[in-house]
Amino acid sequence: MATLQSSLPPSFESVRCCADYHPSVWGDYFLSYNSSITPTKLASLKPIMDELKVEIIQMFTNTIDSLQIMELIDTIQRLGVSYHFEKEINEALCLLFKITNDDNDLYTVALRFRLLRQQRYYIPSDVFNKFLDEKGDFKECFSSSAKALLSLYEAANLAMPAEEILEKGINFSKTHLMQMKDELEPHFALMVSNSIEIPLFKRTDRIKTRNYISIYEQDANFNEVLLEFAKMDFIYLQAMHQEEARKLSMWWKNLGLSKRLPFSRDRLIECYFWVLSVYFEPCYSRARFMMTKCITQMSILDDLYDVYGTLEELHLLTNAIQRWETEGVGKLPEYMQHCFLSILETFKDMEVELAPEQNSFRLQYLKDELKRVAKAYLQEAIWANKSYVPKLEEHFSATLITAGYSFLTCASYIGMEEVIPRDVFDWVTSFPEIIKASCIIGRLMNDVVSYEREQKINDVASAVQCYVMEHECSKEEACMKLLKMSNDAWKIINKELVTLSKLPLSLIWPIINLARFNEFIYLGKDLYTNSDHIMKETISAVLIEPIQISKLKD
């Protein structure tokens, strides 16, 4: 890309907004990082893992008791190694689904319900009717078993719309778990705290896995084979992810946008971590590279429209994105040329890479989505410029698009090696219910934690402000209502997971995983924008901090 110099006069620069984002907390860290995971250590893992994997497969064949099978599946999933045992898990769940459920144990019924629902089997919520009293409430006799309560709580968070019994299950289990938390064993108390903060089904895989490995080894009844296999798998993946972070850091440094566009958030590693939440498995390595590049470009565009560009400039940029060609790029301010040309270059590189597989058509869908996002960004900028506060429905007409989940879903599919026909991309870009629900979650959780900061930089009115204005209520009430809308959107996702049976799970999980990342990234505040504490510590735990195992050669 040609080197351009800013020609804007200082007086013009001084009137621009400044969000005062902190610099990258990572810089060139991964370019010079010397991993403790040496090639020798990695080479020593494979034969041991192969042996352990055979032992785990034998656990499936040797276990007859249905509860033990369910607990085995649950542990494997929590430890993040279920992708090694998809065949065994699917066969076991298929049998469990066919078995008549006449169990009267709340823990067992709830565990079966959750395992089957999250694997797209429709289990009606009335399986919990047997645990209700004559008033329709959960019987108090179930309030003393923390294990059963946690199982109910996790299961109830897979509720679909209008499943009142599961709403009662959440309230009942959460209330009693909070009351007994201080009396629980430390490792189980931590499981409860983690689940109350973010329920298991709404948690991102890598964070969940890293936390559960530490919890599981404190359990007096842990299975050594499962634990060692999970640790080795985590080490293997960590080495792969470190190398990917290094290569992406080199790409980002060579691109030079963090220096040329200092007004934007420099969050390359955070973007990569975002993508790790979408898919972490080895087979998605190329997809992670491509999706990370897409997210970093979108993040810069977001800041350019939200913070730095003047309305006149943003019209020019939006028109340039719609044309998608280098001709006339000189009409853009030079800082915008950097941004626009880097987008074209990145997309062209991906198109060239996909062409031999005859998958370059995927890029056209991604381009169209970016064009749609750019138009919505411009609409937000127009509203902000006029200090216009729309009603929530009108607000959503732009802000659900700028939440970006149609674009991000397309971006997640771009580098996948699966055969993905055009009609799947047609479906994604038609804004189906599951993607709309993901957008609602992302938009509302973002606005609830960010509206005060964004007001200071004259950003577009948040959903909080729109709700307050429309309903003449307090900000606190507005936040409560919006978070309920976000929770209701999760019920739509849960329903769509089961009903979208014609789509393979490999294409559904990226959508759900993007929604899950919102639960982490907007935990109390915007952890992407403010990535120097909780986000940094979490990334370190997943990407850097070593896990100790006993069977590893130096």
N, C-alpha and C positions, 0 to 999 in steps of 0.2 A: 504494500500500500504506500502511496506517495506520502512524503512528509509534508505536512501543512503547518503554517504558522498562523496564529490568531491575529486578525487585523482589526479586532474590535477596539475602539478607543477606551481608555480607562474610565472616562465619565459614563460611558454606556454600560460597562461591566458593573459599575458600582450600584446601579439601580436593580440589578437582578436579585432574586431571592437567594438565600443561602440556608440550607438545612443543617449545616455544620455537622455532617456525618463524620464519625471517627474514622481514621485510616484503617487499612487492613491490619488485623491482629496477627496475620500469618506472613505477609510479605513474601520473601524468597525461602521461607522455612523448608518447604518440601523439596526445593531445588538442591539444598545442601544437606538434607536429612540423611543420617546414617542409621538405618534400621537395625534393631537388635536381632531381627529375623534374617539370619544369613542363609545363603543358598544351601549350605550343608544341613542346617536345621530343617529347611523346607524339604530337602531330599529325604531326610530321615522320617518325615511324617507319613509319607504315602503308604509304605508297607504296613505300618502300625494301624493307620486309618482303615486300610483295606480289611485287616483282620477284625478290627472292632466293628466295622460295618456288617460283616458276616454274622457276628455275634448278635447285633441288634436285629437283623432280619430274622434270626432264629428265635428271638423273643416274640416276634409276631406269630410264628408258626407253633411255638411251644406253649403259648398262653391261650387258655380256653376261656377263662373267666372274662365276661364282657366288661366289667368294671376295670379290671387290670389292663385290658386292651385300651380302654378309653384313657386311663391315666398314663399309659405308655405314649399314646398319641399326643396327649396334652403336653407332656414333658418334652417330647421331641420338638413340638412346635414352639414351645416357649424357649427352648435352647437354640432355636434358629437353624436346625438341621433337617427340617422336614423335606426340603428339596431333594435330599438324598434318598428318601423313602416314600416317594409319591405313590408308587404302585402298591406298596404294602398298606399305606394309610387309606388309599381309595378302596381297596378290597375290603379292609376291615370296616370302614364306615358304611359301605354298601350292605354288608351283613348286619351291622347294627341297625340300620334303617329298616330292614326287613323283619327284625325281631319285634314281636309284640312287647310294648313297654308297659309292664304291670308292676314296676318297682314303686315302692312307697317311700323311698329314701330321697329326700330333697336334694342332697348333694349329687347323687347319681343321676337323677332326672334332669337336673340343671346342666350337669356336665354333658350328658348325651345331647340335650337340646342345643347347647352352644356348638359343640363339635360338628353336629350335622348341619345346623343352619349356616355356619360360616363356610361350609363346603357345598352350599347350594341345595341341600335337601330341605324340602318344606316340612317343618314340624309345627303343628298348630300350638298356639300358646295355651290352649285349654288343657294341656298335659299338666299344668300347675293347678288346675281346679281342685284337685284332691287335697291340696295343702291350705285351702281357704276355710274359714269358719262360716257360720250361718249368715254373717253380715257381709261376706264377700271380701274379708281381709285375711291376710296371712295369719295362721294360727300362732299364738305366742309361744307355743311349745317348741317352735323352730328358731326362736330368737337366741338360744344359748349356744348353738353350734357355729363357731366362726367359720369352719370349713364349709359348711352348707350355705351359710350366708354369703360368703365370698363367691361360691359357685353360682348362687342365684343372681347375685349382683352382676357378674360377668355375663351370664346368659341373658339377663333382662336388657342389657345394653345392645342386644341384637333385635330389639323391638322394631316392628313395622308400624305404620300408621294405624291408629284405632285399636291398639292392643293394650287396653287399660290394665289388664292383669299384670303386664310386665312393668308398667309405670308403678304400680303398687309394689311390685317386687323390688324395684330400684330403691324406692323410698324406705320400705321395710328393712331391707338388707343394709343399706347405707346407714340408717339411724342406729341400728344395733351394732354394726361393726365399729362405728365411731365411739360408741359407749364402752366397748370392751377392748379397744385398741391397746391401752396401756397394760392390759393383763395378758397379752399374747406373747408367745415366743418371739424373740427379736427378728428372726428371718421371716416369720409369718406376718408379724406386724408391719414389716417393710413391704411385703406383698400387698397388704391391705392399703397402706399409704399410697403406694404407686397406683393402685387401681382406683382409689377414690380420686386421686389427682387426674389420671387419664385411664379410663377403663381399658382392659386388655385388648379388645377388638379395635380400639381407636388408637392404639400405640404403634409407633413406627418399629419395624423389625429389628434394626441394628441396635437401637437404644434398648429395646425390650430384651434382646438377647444378651447384651453386655450386662445389664442389670440382673437378669435372671441367673446367669452363670454364677455370679457372686452370691446370690440368695440360695441357689440350689446346693452349693457346696457346704452351706451351713446347716442344711437339713440332715438330721441324724439318719434318715432313711434314703439318702441319695444313692443312685445306682452309679457305681464307679465307671462302668463301661460307657454309659450315656454321657457322663460328665467329661471324661477324658476325650471322647470323640468330639463333643461340642467345643471343648477348648482348642483342640487341634484344628478343627474346621475354622474356628474364629481366627487363629493365628495364620492359617493359610490365606484366608480372605483378607485379613488385615495387611499382609504383605502385598497382595494384589492391589488392594485399594491405595496403599501408599505409593506404589509405582504409578498408578493412574493419576493420583494427585500430583506427582512429580511431573509427569508429561503434560498435564493440563496447566500446571504452573509455568512451564516453559512456553506453551502456546500463548498463555495470557501475557507473559512478559514480552514476548516478541510482538504481540498485537499492540502493546503500548498504550492502550486506552486509559489505563488508570492514571497515567501522567498527562495525557492529552485532554482528558475530561475529568479534572479533579473535583468537580462539583458532584459527581456521582458516587454511589456506594461501591467501594472496592471489596467485593465479596466473592472472589473466585472459589475459595475453599468451602465457604458456606453454601454456594450454589452446588458444588460437587456433593456435599453432604446431603443437600436436598434431594439430589438425584439418587444417592445411595438409599434414601428412604423409599424410593420408587421401585428399584430393583438392585439387589446386592450380589446376586448369583454370578458365577464366572461367565456363564453363557451370554450375559448382557453387558460385557465390557465395552464393546463398540457402541452400543446404545447409550451407555453412560457418558462416553466422550461426546457424542453428538448432542445429547440432551443438555449436558452441562454448558456446552457452547451456546445453545439456544437460550437457556435461562439467563446467562450472563448478559447476552445482548438485550433481552427483554428487560432486565433490571436497569440497564443504562437508559433505555428508552423511557422507562417509568420515571426515572429521576429527571430526565431531560424535559419531559412534558410536565411533571409535577412541580419542579423546582426552578429550572434554569432558563428554559426557552421563553422568549416573548411570544405573545399570541400570533403576531405576524410571522415570526420564524416557524412556529409550529404548524401553521397552515402550509408553508413551503415544504416542510419535512413530510407532512402527511401526504401531500400531493406527490412528492418524490417516491414515497413508499408505494403509493397506488400504481405509479408508472413502472417501478422496479427496473430501472435502467440507469446507466451512468450518464447518459446524455442529459445535459442541463444541470448536472450536479453542482457546477460552479455558481449557480444562483443561490445555493445554500450558504449560510454563514460557515466559516471554515471549521468551527468545532463540530457542527452538524455533519459536515462532509466526512470527518473522521468516523462518526457513529454510523452513518448511512453506508459508507463504502465498506466498513468492517462487516456489516450485516450481509451485504451482497457477496463479499469474499467468502465469508463463512458458509453461506448457503451454497455457493458455487462449489466449494471444496467438498461438501457433503454430497452434492449432486453427482460429482465426478466419481466419488467413492461408491455410490449406489448404482451407477449406470451399468456396470458389468452384470449385476443381478437383475437388471430390468426393474429396479425399484425406485428409479429417480422420480417417478410420478408422485411419490410420497411428498416430495419437496413442494409440489404445486399446492397441495392442501395446506402445508405449513405456511407457505407464502400468503395464501388467501386468509388464513387465520391471523397472521401478523398484520395484514392490511386492515382486517376488521378491528383488531385491538388498537391500531393507530388511530382509526376514526373515532373510536370510543375515548381514547386518551384526549383527542382534540376536543371532543364534546365536554369532557370534564374540565379542560382548560378554559373553555368558553364560559362554562358555569362559574368557575373560580374567578375569572376576570370580571364577571358581572356581580359577584357575591350572591349568586342565585342559589336559593335553597329549594330544590324540587321536593315534591311528595315522594314517598319511598318507592312507589311503583315506577315513576319516571326516573328516579335515581338509579334503580336497578337496570333500566334499559341501557345504561352505559356502564355502570360499575360492576355488573355481573360479567360483562365482557372483559373489562380491564382486570378482573380477578384472574383471568388468564387460563382457566382450566381446559377450555377447548384447545387453545394453542399448546399448552403443556402436555395434554394427552396426545395430540398429534406428534409433538416433539418426542414423547416417550416411545412412540411406535416407529419413528424414522429409522433408527439403527437396529431394530430387532431383526433377528434372522428368521423368525417365523414368517410363513406365507400369510400376508395380510391383504385380502382383496380390496378393491376400490370401494365396494359398498360399505365396508367397515369405516373407512375414512369419511364416506358420505354420511354415515350415521353419526360419527363423532361431531362433524361440523354442522349437523342439524340441530345441535344444542339439546340432546335428549335429557330426560329427567335426571339420570344419575350424574351427568356433568353439570346440569343446572344446580342440583343439590350441592355438589362440590364447590361450585362458585359461590353459592349462598353462604356456606360454612366459611370459606376463605374470606369473603368480603366482610361478613358481619364480625367474625372474630378479629380481623385486622382493625376494623373501624372502632370496635369497643375498646381495644387497648391503645389505639393510636390517635384518636380524634383530638385530644388536647394538644399533642405535639403538632399535628397537621394544621390545626387552626393557626398556630403561630407562624407558619410559613405560607399562609394564604392558599392552602390547598383546597380542592373541591370539598364542598360540604359533605361530611361523613353521614353514614346511615343514622348515627346517633342524633346529629343535628336535625336531619330530615324528620326523624320520628318525633323528636321533641316539638318541632314546629307544627307538624301535622296533627299531633294528638294533645298538644298543650300540656305536657307532663314534664317531670323532672328528668335530668340526665340519668339518674340512677334507675328510675322506672324504665326509661328507654333501653338502657343496657340490659336489664332483666328480660324485657320483651324480645329484644334482638337475639339474645343468647338462647331463648326458648325456640325462636325460629331456626337457629342453627342446629339445635338438638332435634327439631322436627325434620330438618333436612337429612340428618343421619338416618332417621327412620325410612326416608325415601331410598337412601343408598342401600340400607339393609333389605328393603323390598326388591329393589332392582337387582341386587346380587343374586337373589333366588330366581327371579322371573326372567332374567336375560340368559336363559339356558342355551340359546343357540350360539352365543359368543363364548369362546374358550376362556377359562379363568386367567390365562396369561395376558389377556387383553383387558380384563376387568380389574385385576389387581392394581395396575398402575393408576387407574382412576381413584380407587379406594385409598391407595397409599398416598396419593397427593392430598386427599382430604385428611388422612391421618396426620400428615406432617403439620397441618394447621394447628392441631391440638397441642403440638409441641412448640411450634415457632411463635404462637401467640399466647403462651402460658404466662399470663400476668402482664407482659409487655411484648413489644415487637422484637423478638430475639434475632431476627435477620438484620434489622437496622442497628440494633444495639447488641452486637455479637461479641463483645469483649469480656463477658463474664460467663453466664450459663451456657451459651452456645459454644464458646471456646472450650469450656471444661468438658462438655458433652462430646465435641469433636475429638478432643484429646483422648477421652476414654475409649472411643470407638476406633480411631485411626492410629493412635500413637502408643498409649500405655500398654505394656506387654502383659500377657496372661501367663502365669507360671503353671507348667505341667511337669510331671515327674519323668516322662519317657522321651525326653528330647535331648539329642546329641548337640554338643557345642560345635 
